[in-house]
């Protein structure tokens, strides 16, 4: 299928599902990754960002895997 349009493709192929969240860059276990939130304290890995090629061999950090975490608050945020 070929579409000829003056409209941006983002408007034509926009996803209106409730799972269309913004991707967020997080650090977990010393690794930086791009994740898509999919619940409270839960996210799905979209992309791993690392200069170490051995990090990409770990199946725990493969795209599509879910990670679970607890939010960390910055210093002075009233953390008990």
C-alpha positions, 0 to 999 in steps of 0.5 A: 500500500502506498499513501500519498499525503501532505499530512505527517505520518505521525497523524496518519498512523497514530495509535489511540490505544491506552498503551501508547505511553511516552518512552522514558530513559532509565538506569537500572543496574548500571545500564541505561535503557529506553522503556515504555511504562506499562503499569505501576512500577513496571515497564517494558524494555524498548532499547538497551543503550550500552557501549559494552557488547556483552550487555546485549547478550543478557536475555534479561535486558532484551527488548520486550522484557518486562522490568520491575522497579521501585521509584527512587526519590532524590535527596531532600524529597522527604524520603523516610 
